[in-house]
Amino acid sequence: MDLSFTSFWGQLAGNPILIITVIFTLGVIFVNGWTDAPNAIATCVTTRCLGVRQAIWMSAVFNFLGVFVMTQINSSVASTISNMVDFGADTSSALIALCAALLSIVVYSVGASIFGIPTSESHSLIAGLSGAAIAIQGGVGGINFGEWSKVLYGLALSLLLGFATGWIICKLVTILCYNIELQAANRFFRLAQIAGAAAMSFMHGAQDGQKFIGVLFLGLAFSNGQSSVVGMEIPVWLMLLCSVVMALGTSVGGEKIIKSVGMDMVKLERYQGFCADVAGAICLLYSSLFGIPVSTTHTKTSAIMGVGAVKRLSAINYGVVKDMLLTWIFTFPGCGLISFVMAKIFMQIW
């Protein structure tokens, strides 16, 4: 299969469904950079280590590097997403179903925001792909439960491991810095937290960028008559395209999200913000290396809760915990059902 950039443009010219799929995928990547990436720099901004604009541009650069570098080092997350479902041998119908899955993310996110239900693009993507696969295969035979088990591991990791790692790192820092003068500690942790936010941004790109690279890669395979991407190598131009779009989305902003994550959940000092960033980055690195798709938002917020719990459990805003649980409860069946219905409609139209 020819996966060159020239071939890609040639396929776009003669395949309107592929055009729609690419537009939807890049649109979701852009929105992910816009809405999810600010979580990576929230603590850095709210502890006044960096200004909002400076932090956003730094995050955009490291999101780009995260997508590009990690996909070349280890593309297991992209492979997990690509292999999670089987759309069948009819690649034309499979491309239509993939398009329906992407559109379902947009529809669900808009609908959820109207009713105040928190969302996760990562969970929406997984649910959308699964719903479309069930629609086109007429049952759960299109679901790869071996890969789906990684999603369940990711649910536990994003909450439990994030919380535990945040608590452990913050506890160690508290012990090590016990006799250090507060002013000297603040100077050190200002620079350390900037580095931590950069690491968190890098790992956000590495984790979330790979998810959508996997989807776009799957669409290219379908347009070339391939029903699977097993054994295929992701082209460099595709990594660059996705990383640039995510970086552009990040550069748009997200000031409200920064305030919500960095201030409304737990009031953090600089050393706590550093601990939360490092904990979140470590958890995302572990997940990416083992090909486990997780929610970067949930990983970061659970790390912040773990940091807050070092002082006292009452420092945690348990409304955030409720929001994460609601995301898990509603996103999988909600987005999956929308994707199922849209896939059925699209297959009738085309």
C-alpha positions, 0 to 999 in steps of 0.5 A, spaced: 500 500 500 502 506 497 502 511 504 506 517 501 504 524 501 503 524 494 498 518 494 494 521 500 492 527 496 491 523 490 486 519 494 483 525 497 481 528 490 477 521 488 474 519 495 469 524 498 468 519 504 475 520 505 475 527 505 470 527 510 473 522 514 480 526 514 476 533 516 473 530 522 479 527 524 483 533 524 477 537 527 477 532 533 485 533 534 484 540 533 479 540 539 483 535 543 489 540 543 484 546 545 480 543 550 485 537 553 492 540 552 490 546 557 490 541 563 497 540 562 499 547 563 494 549 568 498 548 575 504 552 572 499 558 570 495 558 576 501 558 581 504 564 577 510 560 574 508 562 567 503 567 564 497 564 560 500 566 553 507 563 554 504 557 557 500 555 551 505 556 546 510 552 550 505 547 551 503 547 543 511 546 542 511 540 546 505 537 544 508 537 537 514 534 539 510 529 543 506 526 538 512 526 533 517 523 537 513 518 541 510 515 535 517 514 532 519 511 538 513 507 540 507 507 536 503 502 540 497 506 543 496 508 535 496 500 534 491 499 540 486 504 537 487 501 530 486 494 532 481 495 537 475 494 532 474 490 526 470 493 521 469 487 516 472 486 509 468 491 505 473 497 506 468 502 503 463 501 508 468 500 513 470 508 511 463 510 512 462 507 519 469 510 521 466 517 519 460 516 523 464 514 529 468 521 528 461 525 527 458 521 533 464 524 538 462 531 535 455 530 536 456 527 543 460 532 546 456 538 544 450 534 547 453 533 553 456 540 554 448 542 553 446 538 559 452 539 563 455 532 562 463 532 562 466 528 556 473 525 554 475 525 547 479 519 548 473 515 551 468 518 546 473 515 540 473 508 543 466 508 544 465 511 537 469 506 534 466 500 538 459 503 536 460 503 529 463 496 528 457 493 532 453 497 527 457 494 521 458 487 523 451 486 526 454 484 533 459 484 538 464 480 533 467 486 530 470 488 537 477 486 539 476 484 547 483 483 547 485 490 546 478 493 549 481 490 556 487 495 555 481 501 555 479 498 562 486 498 565 486 505 562 480 507 567 483 504 573 490 507 571 488 514 570 485 514 577 488 510 581 495 510 579 495 518 578 492 519 585 498 514 588 503 517 584 501 524 585 501 522 593 508 519 593 512 524 589 509 530 593 510 526 600 517 525 598 518 532 596 515 535 602 520 530 606 526 532 602 525 540 602 522 540 610 528 544 612 529 549 606 527 556 606 520 557 603 523 563 598 529 559 596 524 553 595 519 557 591 525 560 586 527 552 585 520 550 584 518 555 579 523 553 574 522 546 576 514 546 575 515 549 568 519 543 566 514 539 569 509 542 565 513 541 558 513 534 560 506 533 561 505 537 555 509 532 551 506 526 554 499 529 552 501 529 545 504 522 545 498 519 548 492 523 545 496 524 538 497 517 537 490 515 538 488 520 533 493 518 528 491 511 529 484 513 526 487 517 521 491 511 519 485 506 519 482 511 514 487 511 509 488 503 510 480 503 508 481 507 502 486 503 499 482 497 500 486 494 506 481 492 512 487 492 517 493 496 519 497 490 522 504 490 520 504 497 516 508 502 518 505 509 520 508 514 515 512 520 518 508 525 514 502 523 518 505 524 524 507 531 522 500 533 520 497 530 526 502 534 531 501 540 527 494 540 528 494 539 535 499 544 536 495 549 533 489 547 537 493 548 543 495 555 541 488 557 541 487 557 548 483 554 554 483 559 559 477 557 563 479 550 563 486 552 566 482 556 571 478 550 573 483 544 573 489 549 576 484 553 581 477 550 582 479 543 584 485 544 589 489 550 591 496 548 589 503 551 591 508 551 586 512 545 589 505 541 589 504 543 582 511 540 580 509 534 583 502 533 580 505 535 573 511 530 574 506 524 577 501 525 571 507 525 566 510 519 569 503 515 568 502 517 561 509 515 559 508 508 562 501 508 559 504 510 552 510 505 552 505 499 554 500 501 549 494 503 554 490 508 552 488 513 557 484 519 559 490 525 559 485 529 563 483 524 568 490 522 569 492 529 571 486 531 575 487 524 579 494 526 580 492 533 583 488 530 588 493 525 590 498 531 591 492 535 595 491 529 599 498 529 602 495 535 607 488 533 608 483 529 604 478 535 605 483 539 600 480 535 594 474 537 591 470 531 590 465 534 585 471 533 580 471 525 582 463 525 581 465 528 574 470 523 572 465 517 574 459 521 570 464 521 564 465 513 564 458 512 566 455 516 560 460 516 555 461 509 553 454 507 552 452 514 550 457 516 544 457 508 542 449 509 541 450 515 537 455 512 533 451 505 532 445 509 529 449 514 525 453 508 522 446 505 520 444 511 517 450 513 513 450 506 510 443 507 507 445 513 504 451 511 501 
